[in-house]
Amino acid sequence: MWENLKTEQKEKYRTLITNFASLSEAFSQKAELEDEKEGSNYVAPIVNSKFQETVFQKAFHAVAEDIANTSYDASVVVDDNHKYLVGIKSFGINSGDQKVAQFKKDSQSWTDILNAIKFYADIAPDKETADRENKDRYKDLAVRIALLRNQCIASSKAQIKGFKSDDVSVDSVYHVLMPTAKGQSPQIFVGETSYLPIEIDKLEVLGSTSHKTPTNFRFTDGNHTYKYTAADSQLHMTFNNKEIVVDQWDVNYIEDPFSVFEQLHLLTGTKKESEILETVSWVITDKHGHVEESSGFNAFDGGSKLAKKDRIARIEKIQDHFKDELSSEERAYVTEALEAILLKKWTTKEEKVEMKARRSELLAFAKSSGVKNLTKEIEKLVFRPVSEVYIPLPDSKNFHEQNPHFFGVNIGTFEKGSKKLALPKENRTFDLKFLSSGDVIKAYINQETGKAIQSTEKQDILGEWILRGVFQLEEREVLTGKKLEELQINGIRLSKFKDGVIGIEFIWIDVDNPPKDAIGWVTKNKG
């Protein structure tokens, strides 16, 4: 990535970082001379991680990526067909392994295997014997870690790729700044290394870090070497610091850094007005951690949308079409199951669970029958389209009444005394921009109480991208709270821009400390 970035942008980045680092002596006491012949014993240049992220975004026109516990901090567009996801880090040039992921909630299900690893290590006479005994357990755990890490990477890549996936190349890299240590001539080394999914089929266990800490172990996939530490459920990676240097900058310390701070107040002025007028965010799950069934992101899993008047005719059509390929008993079973699924009224939550169970049994039979196109025809009859979704807006009636113009003038208004939106569909449309990729689609507010954000076109493309890309779901796999935890995506934020565009991004929300713009059930936890 570094070699593809514009020279003037890199120069701006270097200037901002080294100018900040030139003030390092203001944050550290002057070191004593250890060797008069060698002159000053320099303090280590300071690289503030938050400042680094902000400067990176400013210099390279990068977009901040708010994807919680992944290491992606920004995305950079080099041109229309090449984009990068960037993990931004800073650590000393002589530092060791660095944290790249954490699996706190997932690791709770790994207790048994970790206990077994510790047990066999305790009874082993030495590290080599313990590692040999635990090799398969380490491999099992490494695969679990890899699967979680890989789906986070895939989800993040899908978000920045957007809808034009075939035309866009998305690479992911770690960009690191590595200052010299105390006592060395102050420099900052720029490093870059690949941020890759872990190649599971090439995993090789390297053993525990020590006999006393058997639940901490190393493994490699040939691309990178990793270390898992059980106490904090963290995954670390070896960066090979001195081998990944792509640039180096000298840092010249200001003789009197405090004089700079004394003059800063003279530079204060009017803050540039934000392009964002207001934002709103919410948690995708309910207060119990469940994702709404059969609607929203799981709309595809709802009951058939085929008109009631057409259902009997369609059942008869399937009977006739497969009369020569199914026995009379099999046709009777298929007909009875279809009539129950399509003609019976399934109202309560329990009844809907029963309907889905009947539907699954029927599909299992169709697949096992080996009859060509039987599964396909039944799916079309009992399911909604595989990629049907809408983005659900929580507490929508209340939100629209308080913010009737958020999506556009009067879009959130209702007919008097009604839950029906007042404006026709064509007047409820707006531009919806997916901030990670920059893609823009036409969307509109729909359904009773205005609870749905839907695309006016490309419904299947939107659903395919969200379900298969962002949420990493198989076809007809429902979205669950557990899946969201694995991906560290549990929320949505909408941003209203001055030009009327509504920006959308998938984020992580701390439900115990929700952001100020949060709506829905999570607001009860606002401080």
Wavefront OBJ file of the C-alpha trace (Angstrom):
o trace
v 0.000 0.000 0.000
v 2.705 2.494 1.051
v 4.334 2.622 -2.369
v 0.937 3.281 -4.003
v 0.091 6.291 -1.853
v 0.702 9.772 -3.233
v 4.065 11.340 -2.386
v 2.556 14.650 -1.250
v 0.151 12.805 1.064
v 2.984 10.786 2.598
v 4.944 13.964 3.111
v 2.010 15.598 4.903
v 1.645 12.493 7.094
v 5.381 12.503 7.905
v 5.316 16.198 8.784
v 2.367 15.885 11.147
v 3.739 12.790 12.909
v 7.328 14.040 13.296
v 6.196 17.514 14.371
v 4.176 15.928 17.168
v 7.115 13.677 18.064
v 9.452 16.702 18.137
v 7.675 17.717 21.362
v 8.471 14.397 23.092
v 10.865 15.932 25.592
v 7.955 17.937 27.024
v 6.389 14.657 28.174
v 9.511 13.134 29.690
v 12.088 14.204 32.213
v 15.500 14.918 30.731
v 17.600 11.773 30.925
v 21.020 11.916 32.474
v 24.085 11.370 30.345
v 25.186 7.766 30.540
v 28.194 8.196 28.365
v 29.689 11.654 27.966
v 31.465 10.562 24.804
v 28.222 9.692 23.084
v 26.481 12.957 23.967
v 22.769 13.208 24.807
v 20.789 10.197 25.961
v 17.662 10.859 23.923
v 14.128 10.158 25.076
v 12.093 7.875 22.822
v 9.944 9.699 20.230
v 6.277 9.665 21.188
v 3.693 8.384 18.714
v 0.198 8.857 20.129
v -2.047 6.148 18.665
v -5.221 8.250 18.518
v -3.368 11.153 16.949
v -1.778 8.721 14.485
v -5.181 7.381 13.382
v -6.608 10.875 12.928
v -3.570 12.092 11.014
v -3.621 9.020 8.772
v -7.241 9.740 7.890
v -6.495 13.413 7.262
v -3.371 12.904 5.161
v -4.678 10.081 2.967
v -8.370 11.042 2.900
v -9.054 7.738 4.630
v -12.379 6.679 6.103
v -12.495 5.649 9.766
v -13.671 2.075 10.221
v -15.664 1.621 13.424
v -15.562 -2.186 13.577
v -14.938 -2.714 17.261
v -12.374 -5.371 18.188
v -10.947 -5.947 14.732
v -7.732 -4.136 13.905
v -9.165 -2.232 10.969
v -8.955 1.443 11.755
v -9.307 2.998 8.309
v -9.996 2.320 4.668
v -8.087 3.996 1.856
v -9.210 4.313 -1.742
v -6.235 4.416 -4.115
v -8.454 4.519 -7.205
v -11.910 3.312 -8.248
v -10.758 -0.291 -8.427
v -8.259 -0.549 -5.572
v -9.004 -0.135 -1.891
v -7.204 -1.021 1.316
v -8.382 -1.916 4.781
v -5.758 -0.693 7.212
v -4.896 -1.777 10.721
v -3.003 1.133 12.267
v -0.528 0.384 15.043
v 2.399 1.935 16.857
v 5.001 0.186 18.978
v 8.727 0.377 19.578
v 11.087 -0.892 16.912
v 12.454 -3.402 19.439
v 9.028 -4.549 20.700
v 7.778 -8.116 20.586
v 4.442 -9.636 19.521
v 1.437 -7.319 19.260
v -2.245 -7.877 20.039
v -4.360 -8.186 16.894
v -7.654 -9.622 18.189
v -9.565 -10.598 21.315
v -12.165 -13.311 21.856
v -13.551 -12.704 25.347
v -17.089 -13.979 24.839
v -16.171 -16.759 22.435
v -13.468 -18.081 24.742
v -16.091 -18.865 27.383
v -16.982 -21.953 25.322
v -13.332 -23.065 25.224
v -13.070 -23.800 28.958
v -13.108 -27.594 28.575
v -10.306 -27.712 26.030
v -8.200 -25.212 27.992
v -8.674 -27.234 31.187
v -7.623 -30.389 29.342
v -4.517 -28.647 28.011
v -3.564 -27.546 31.522
v -4.246 -31.016 32.992
v -2.004 -32.862 30.538
v 0.709 -30.223 30.855
v 0.665 -30.529 34.664
v 1.234 -34.288 34.566
v 3.881 -34.106 31.822
v 7.536 -34.173 32.951
v 8.639 -31.405 30.563
v 7.480 -28.892 27.948
v 8.265 -31.124 24.979
v 6.145 -33.982 26.342
v 3.293 -31.618 27.221
v 3.353 -30.005 23.770
v 3.293 -33.413 22.097
v 0.335 -34.543 24.222
v -1.591 -31.309 23.623
v -0.785 -30.878 19.929
v -4.251 -31.898 18.698
v -5.936 -29.722 21.324
v -3.833 -26.731 20.283
v -4.736 -27.441 16.657
v -8.454 -27.587 17.511
v -8.258 -24.281 19.368
v -6.190 -22.637 16.635
v -8.822 -23.594 14.051
v -11.597 -22.096 16.193
v -9.588 -18.877 16.574
v -8.867 -18.784 12.843
v -12.518 -19.232 11.868
v -13.586 -16.312 14.064
v -10.799 -14.060 12.850
v -11.364 -14.950 9.210
v -15.069 -14.167 9.195
v -14.369 -10.756 10.739
v -11.864 -10.082 7.976
v -14.320 -11.253 5.299
v -17.137 -9.125 6.731
v -14.964 -6.017 6.876
v -13.770 -6.563 3.306
v -17.344 -6.979 2.097
v -18.316 -3.670 3.671
v -15.602 -1.700 1.925
v -16.058 -3.564 -1.383
v -19.730 -2.694 -1.538
v -21.990 -3.816 -4.344
v -19.421 -3.719 -7.144
v -17.478 -6.612 -5.663
v -16.278 -8.058 -8.969
v -14.709 -4.769 -10.034
v -13.004 -3.807 -6.786
v -9.783 -5.213 -5.376
v -9.606 -4.927 -1.587
v -6.353 -5.719 0.178
v -5.737 -5.436 3.879
v -2.501 -4.356 5.517
v -1.065 -3.395 8.850
v 0.470 0.072 8.808
v 2.761 0.616 11.794
v 4.936 3.393 13.164
v 7.887 2.150 15.220
v 9.867 4.760 17.191
v 13.408 4.112 18.358
v 14.096 3.299 21.993
v 15.361 5.652 24.686
v 18.999 6.489 24.225
v 19.031 6.050 20.459
v 19.105 8.815 17.885
v 15.379 9.628 17.561
v 13.756 8.143 14.482
v 10.393 6.692 13.502
v 10.317 3.682 11.215
v 7.316 3.135 8.943
v 6.392 -0.522 8.633
v 3.923 -2.444 6.535
v 2.910 -6.082 6.513
v 0.000 -8.067 5.159
v -3.227 -8.487 7.103
v -4.385 -11.880 5.887
v -6.987 -14.457 6.857
v -5.384 -17.376 8.649
v -4.880 -20.265 6.219
v -6.507 -23.079 8.171
v -5.284 -25.875 5.927
v -1.686 -24.761 6.536
v -1.879 -24.389 10.317
v 1.129 -25.674 12.207
v 1.226 -25.744 16.002
v 4.516 -24.490 17.468
v 3.725 -25.399 21.062
v 3.203 -23.621 24.364
v 5.098 -20.482 25.292
v 6.381 -22.263 28.412
v 5.700 -25.344 30.519
v 4.283 -23.129 33.282
v 1.801 -21.405 30.935
v 0.513 -24.255 28.736
v -2.694 -22.436 27.735
v -0.579 -19.824 25.972
v 0.615 -21.286 22.690
v 2.009 -20.370 19.298
v 0.996 -21.420 15.799
v 1.704 -20.371 12.234
v 0.089 -20.635 8.816
v 3.261 -19.905 6.892
v 2.327 -16.252 6.408
v 2.411 -15.045 10.003
v 3.163 -16.455 13.431
v 0.531 -16.037 16.143
v 0.369 -16.417 19.917
v -2.835 -17.010 21.878
v -2.935 -16.050 25.569
v -5.792 -17.656 27.465
v -5.923 -15.382 30.525
v -7.051 -12.384 28.453
v -8.310 -14.316 25.389
v -6.001 -12.332 23.134
v -4.406 -13.208 19.816
v -0.978 -11.706 19.203
v 1.038 -11.615 15.991
v 4.765 -11.459 15.298
v 5.449 -8.401 13.144
v 9.178 -8.993 12.449
v 9.640 -5.270 13.023
v 12.961 -4.621 11.314
v 12.040 -6.714 8.280
v 8.887 -4.766 7.405
v 10.365 -1.224 7.313
v 9.346 0.718 4.179
v 10.452 4.203 5.256
v 12.231 5.952 8.113
v 12.019 9.493 9.424
v 14.424 11.489 11.546
v 12.908 13.332 14.500
v 14.443 16.627 15.572
v 13.466 17.613 19.089
v 12.441 21.221 19.688
v 14.869 22.923 22.050
v 12.100 24.502 24.139
v 8.865 22.550 23.520
v 7.042 24.406 26.290
v 7.258 27.663 24.325
v 5.149 25.983 21.628
v 2.385 25.218 24.105
v 2.565 28.766 25.439
v 1.746 30.113 21.960
v -0.987 27.648 20.947
v -3.838 29.812 22.210
v -2.922 32.391 19.570
v -3.855 29.878 16.848
v -7.360 29.124 18.078
v -10.176 30.096 15.752
v -13.568 29.088 14.520
v -13.993 25.346 14.176
v -14.924 24.112 10.732
v -18.589 23.207 10.597
v -19.306 19.496 10.226
v -20.942 18.143 7.093
v -23.012 15.846 9.323
v -26.151 17.451 10.723
v -27.189 14.654 13.076
v -26.764 10.950 13.712
v -28.761 8.101 15.163
v -27.627 4.626 16.202
v -29.227 1.484 17.558
v -28.528 -2.109 18.528
v -29.672 -4.771 16.050
v -30.638 -7.279 18.755
v -33.387 -6.957 21.351
v -32.611 -6.540 25.049
v -32.257 -10.327 25.382
v -29.627 -10.475 22.659
v -31.952 -11.956 20.019
v -32.366 -10.828 16.421
v -35.958 -10.405 15.258
v -37.265 -13.517 13.534
v -38.806 -13.625 10.057
v -38.395 -9.903 9.411
v -35.710 -7.266 9.025
v -32.413 -8.997 8.358
v -34.234 -12.345 8.644
v -37.113 -11.359 6.365
v -36.162 -14.138 3.947
v -37.056 -16.700 6.627
v -40.678 -15.565 6.953
v -43.705 -17.342 5.563
v -44.524 -17.368 1.871
v -45.700 -14.080 0.348
v -47.692 -15.873 -2.338
v -51.279 -14.614 -2.454
v -53.684 -16.935 -0.604
v -55.916 -17.260 -3.657
v -53.039 -18.689 -5.712
v -51.731 -21.231 -3.230
v -54.064 -24.154 -3.952
v -53.378 -23.872 -7.676
v -49.621 -23.896 -7.076
v -49.868 -26.983 -4.861
v -51.835 -28.762 -7.593
v -49.225 -27.717 -10.147
v -46.458 -29.386 -8.092
v -48.600 -32.537 -7.766
v -49.022 -32.706 -11.519
v -45.439 -31.767 -12.410
v -43.839 -34.517 -10.312
v -46.519 -37.216 -10.661
v -44.193 -39.527 -12.610
v -41.199 -39.063 -10.305
v -42.829 -39.475 -6.893
v -44.752 -42.440 -5.588
v -48.365 -41.953 -4.541
v -47.283 -42.009 -0.887
v -44.576 -39.419 -1.534
v -46.977 -37.178 -3.455
v -49.480 -37.475 -0.616
v -46.817 -36.433 1.905
v -45.705 -33.450 -0.180
v -49.293 -32.322 -0.736
v -50.249 -32.652 2.934
v -47.123 -30.769 4.041
v -47.654 -27.963 1.517
v -51.325 -27.585 2.478
v -50.379 -27.368 6.158
v -47.596 -24.827 5.544
v -49.478 -22.663 3.038
v -53.161 -22.949 3.925
v -53.139 -23.148 7.703
v -53.042 -19.867 9.631
v -49.851 -19.656 11.697
v -50.318 -16.743 14.103
v -48.506 -17.140 17.421
v -44.763 -17.371 17.871
v -45.074 -21.026 18.837
v -47.157 -21.775 15.764
v -44.593 -20.089 13.512
v -41.833 -22.219 15.040
v -43.936 -25.301 14.209
v -44.470 -24.062 10.640
v -40.735 -23.637 10.125
v -40.096 -27.105 11.508
v -42.616 -28.583 9.043
v -41.016 -26.590 6.263
v -37.532 -27.863 7.153
v -38.780 -31.459 7.201
v -40.351 -31.037 3.772
v -37.162 -29.525 2.316
v -35.082 -32.323 3.845
v -37.338 -34.862 2.145
v -37.107 -33.047 -1.193
v -33.311 -32.954 -1.055
v -33.039 -36.623 -0.103
v -35.484 -37.707 -2.824
v -33.025 -36.974 -5.603
v -35.863 -35.712 -7.808
v -34.558 -32.974 -10.082
v -35.948 -29.474 -9.391
v -38.261 -30.685 -6.582
v -36.307 -28.777 -3.928
v -36.158 -25.667 -6.112
v -39.924 -25.644 -6.795
v -40.843 -26.227 -3.154
v -38.438 -23.498 -1.978
v -40.039 -20.995 -4.343
v -43.434 -21.899 -2.910
v -42.773 -21.986 0.857
v -39.986 -19.428 1.214
v -39.467 -15.779 0.455
v -36.581 -14.852 -1.857
v -33.270 -15.981 -0.379
v -31.853 -12.448 -0.177
v -34.966 -10.553 0.906
v -34.087 -8.119 3.697
v -34.892 -4.688 4.988
v -33.069 -2.558 7.540
v -35.353 -2.340 10.604
v -35.670 0.988 12.406
v -36.477 0.444 16.115
v -39.350 2.242 17.844
v -40.031 3.683 14.399
v -43.363 5.442 15.098
v -41.861 7.384 17.982
v -38.653 8.133 16.050
v -40.500 9.513 13.021
v -42.823 11.617 15.154
v -39.828 13.191 16.898
v -37.755 13.433 13.701
v -40.241 13.736 10.809
v -37.648 15.273 8.472
v -34.613 13.073 9.259
v -34.826 11.164 5.965
v -36.220 14.120 4.034
v -38.972 16.719 4.255
v -42.079 15.131 5.825
v -40.926 11.567 5.048
v -41.607 10.596 8.659
v -45.158 11.968 8.842
v -48.277 9.809 9.232
v -51.883 10.056 8.206
v -53.843 11.581 11.082
v -54.643 9.015 13.780
v -52.934 6.293 11.742
v -49.738 4.246 11.583
v -49.690 4.667 7.816
v -47.102 6.972 6.284
v -48.653 10.085 4.739
v -46.476 10.498 1.651
v -46.566 8.197 -1.386
v -43.534 5.954 -1.983
v -41.962 8.241 -4.592
v -41.861 11.064 -2.027
v -40.332 8.899 0.685
v -37.091 8.179 -1.165
v -33.576 9.346 -0.340
v -29.949 8.543 -1.176
v -28.501 5.939 1.178
v -24.695 5.915 1.208
v -22.741 2.993 2.642
v -19.851 4.884 4.187
v -17.300 2.066 4.140
v -17.538 1.471 0.392
v -18.925 4.808 -0.813
v -21.731 3.033 -2.701
v -25.003 4.961 -2.952
v -28.443 3.446 -3.581
v -31.950 4.842 -3.710
v -33.852 3.841 -0.581
v -37.207 4.605 0.955
v -39.075 4.315 4.249
v -41.727 1.611 4.090
v -44.194 -0.600 6.015
v -46.497 0.185 8.915
v -45.078 2.790 11.338
v -42.269 3.359 8.821
v -40.222 0.578 10.384
v -38.355 -0.518 7.247
v -35.544 1.032 5.251
v -35.591 -0.681 1.858
v -33.842 -0.201 -1.452
v -36.108 0.918 -4.269
v -34.097 -1.224 -6.671
v -31.482 -3.973 -6.455
v -33.237 -5.591 -3.482
v -31.464 -8.896 -4.133
v -28.080 -7.177 -4.524
v -28.537 -5.318 -1.241
v -29.651 -8.465 0.563
v -26.871 -10.589 -0.903
v -24.260 -8.039 0.145
v -25.578 -7.603 3.687
v -26.339 -11.254 4.405
v -23.504 -13.011 2.608
v -20.920 -10.236 2.844
v -21.366 -8.159 5.981
v -22.911 -10.882 8.160
v -21.099 -13.846 6.560
v -24.226 -16.035 6.465
v -24.861 -19.076 4.304
v -27.999 -19.065 2.157
v -31.073 -19.196 4.421
v -28.938 -19.126 7.562
v -30.669 -16.813 10.025
v -28.841 -13.956 11.695
v -28.407 -14.471 15.444
v -27.003 -12.524 18.351
v -24.170 -15.073 18.580
v -23.176 -14.395 14.972
v -23.123 -10.648 15.620
v -20.891 -11.157 18.651
v -18.476 -13.227 16.571
v -18.303 -10.461 13.970
v -18.242 -7.698 16.587
v -21.018 -5.928 14.696
v -24.154 -5.380 16.729
v -25.360 -1.949 15.688
v -26.118 0.525 12.929
v -25.458 4.243 12.713
v -27.191 6.604 10.303
v -25.663 10.017 9.582
v -27.628 12.815 7.959
v -25.432 14.991 5.745
v -26.083 18.570 4.705
v -26.803 17.531 1.124
v -29.607 15.228 2.291
v -27.683 11.976 1.858
v -28.147 9.445 4.664
v -24.924 7.606 5.513
v -25.045 4.120 7.003
v -22.388 2.045 8.737
v -22.352 -1.180 10.730
v -20.788 -0.632 14.155
v -20.297 -2.118 17.611
v -22.243 -0.576 20.495
v -21.368 -1.147 24.135
v -24.855 -1.805 25.492
v -23.737 -0.879 28.996
v -22.432 2.475 27.795
v -24.352 3.375 24.620
v -23.494 6.452 22.536
v -25.420 9.697 22.943
v -27.231 9.244 19.627
v -28.602 5.791 20.529
v -32.318 4.997 20.281
v -34.326 1.931 21.173
v -34.163 -0.270 24.256
v -30.444 0.405 24.850
v -31.193 4.036 25.833
v -32.124 2.869 29.330
v -28.365 2.383 29.919
v -27.371 5.881 28.842
v -25.280 7.689 31.412
l 1 2 3 4 5 6 7 8 9 10 11 12 13 14 15 16 17 18 19 20 21 22 23 24 25 26 27 28 29 30 31 32 33 34 35 36 37 38 39 40 41 42 43 44 45 46 47 48 49 50 51 52 53 54 55 56 57 58 59 60 61 62 63 64 65 66 67 68 69 70 71 72 73 74 75 76 77 78 79 80 81 82 83 84 85 86 87 88 89 90 91 92 93 94 95 96 97 98 99 100 101 102 103 104 105 106 107 108 109 110 111 112 113 114 115 116 117 118 119 120 121 122 123 124 125 126 127 128 129 130 131 132 133 134 135 136 137 138 139 140 141 142 143 144 145 146 147 148 149 150 151 152 153 154 155 156 157 158 159 160 161 162 163 164 165 166 167 168 169 170 171 172 173 174 175 176 177 178 179 180 181 182 183 184 185 186 187 188 189 190 191 192 193 194 195 196 197 198 199 200 201 202 203 204 205 206 207 208 209 210 211 212 213 214 215 216 217 218 219 220 221 222 223 224 225 226 227 228 229 230 231 232 233 234 235 236 237 238 239 240 241 242 243 244 245 246 247 248 249 250 251 252 253 254 255 256 257 258 259 260 261 262 263 264 265 266 267 268 269 270 271 272 273 274 275 276 277 278 279 280 281 282 283 284 285 286 287 288 289 290 291 292 293 294 295 296 297 298 299 300 301 302 303 304 305 306 307 308 309 310 311 312 313 314 315 316 317 318 319 320 321 322 323 324 325 326 327 328 329 330 331 332 333 334 335 336 337 338 339 340 341 342 343 344 345 346 347 348 349 350 351 352 353 354 355 356 357 358 359 360 361 362 363 364 365 366 367 368 369 370 371 372 373 374 375 376 377 378 379 380 381 382 383 384 385 386 387 388 389 390 391 392 393 394 395 396 397 398 399 400 401 402 403 404 405 406 407 408 409 410 411 412 413 414 415 416 417 418 419 420 421 422 423 424 425 426 427 428 429 430 431 432 433 434 435 436 437 438 439 440 441 442 443 444 445 446 447 448 449 450 451 452 453 454 455 456 457 458 459 460 461 462 463 464 465 466 467 468 469 470 471 472 473 474 475 476 477 478 479 480 481 482 483 484 485 486 487 488 489 490 491 492 493 494 495 496 497 498 499 500 501 502 503 504 505 506 507 508 509 510 511 512 513 514 515 516 517 518 519 520 521 522 523 524 525 526 527
